[in-house]
C-alpha cells in the first residue's frame, strides 16, 4: 500500500466534514456539514463523471471527507455511490425524511441533502450502502432483463388468445385444443394473408396479428432462455453452493444475492439479513399485550424467493415436512409455520453468502454455550 503523501496527511488532519446528497436523474444536490452540525454550503452537480469528481473536490475543500449520506443508492444514486466508494468514502444509505418532518420544514432538494448529512452525523442512519461493482450487480441486470422478457411474453400470449376468441370459427376450430407452445408455433406458421386469398379484410388482419404476436412470443422466449443461461452460469461461478441446496433455483438464488449486494459483509448478523428479506417478525407489543406481527417491509422479491423455496421443500424435503407437522401439532397454523420456515431458510442463506460472518456467529454461539 503506498505511503500517504504530505498533502494526504494534511487533508486527514483537517476537521472532518459530512456530505449529504439528494439524488435525481440529471442533478444531485449536495450539502456539507461541519463536525458540530453547522451547515457549510449546498450546491448542485450534474450526474456526469465530471460532476461526480467536482462534487468530491468541492466537499473536500471544506475539510476531511470520510462519510457521506446518499438517498436512493440503488437507483439514481448508484453511480455516485460507486464513485464515492472508489474515493475511499464510506457511503451510508439514507431514507427520505418522513412526512411529519417535511410538513414542519418544507421540501427542497437542499433541505433533503442537509437532512441526509444530519442523519449520518447524528447516527440515525447507519446502514452501509450496497456496492454495485461486482457479480451480484451483473446478476441484477440479467435478472431484470429476463423478468422483462417473461412479462412481455405473458402479455403477448394473452393478447394472442384474446384475438383468437374473435377469429373466424374455422380458424379458431383449427387451433382448438392445442397446448400453449404448439398454439404459438401453429400461429407463426399460418400462411401470409394476401388481398387475393379470399379472406375478408377483418380475417386478413386477424391472421396477420396472430402471426406477428406468435413471432414476438417466440423471440421473447428465446431471449429469456439466453438470459436465464447467462444468469445460471454467473451464479454457478460465484455462488455454486446456493444452487446445490434443495429448492433453490437460479432465479431465487439471484434474488437472495441481490438483496445482500456485492458486499454482504456489511450485514452484521443473520437477523439483519432476515429483516432485509422481510422474514423477521416485528414487535407490536403494548401494555400487557406482548405479540409479534408480520414484517411487510424488506426486499419483497427476496421474500418471495424464500416463499418459493419453502413451498418446494414442503413438497420434496422430508425434514421440512416433519417440521410442518410438528408445528401444526403445537397449535400453529400452516401460514405461521411457513413464516417460521422462511426465517430458518434466511439463516441458512446467510451462512452461505457470508461465510466469515457465519463463522463468527458460530464462534459466538459456542462461547456463549
PyMOL commands that set and color helices and strands:
alter all, ss='L'
color gray80, all
select helices_A, chain A and resi 6-13+49-60+78-86+99-105+109-122+135-165+169-174+180-188+201-238+240-243+250-260+264-266+270-276+300-316+318-329+334-353+355-368
alter helices_A, ss='H'
color red, helices_A
select strands_A, chain A and resi 16-22+27-34+39-46+64-71+90-94+282-283+292-293
alter strands_A, ss='S'
color yellow, strands_A
deselect
rebuild
show_as cartoon
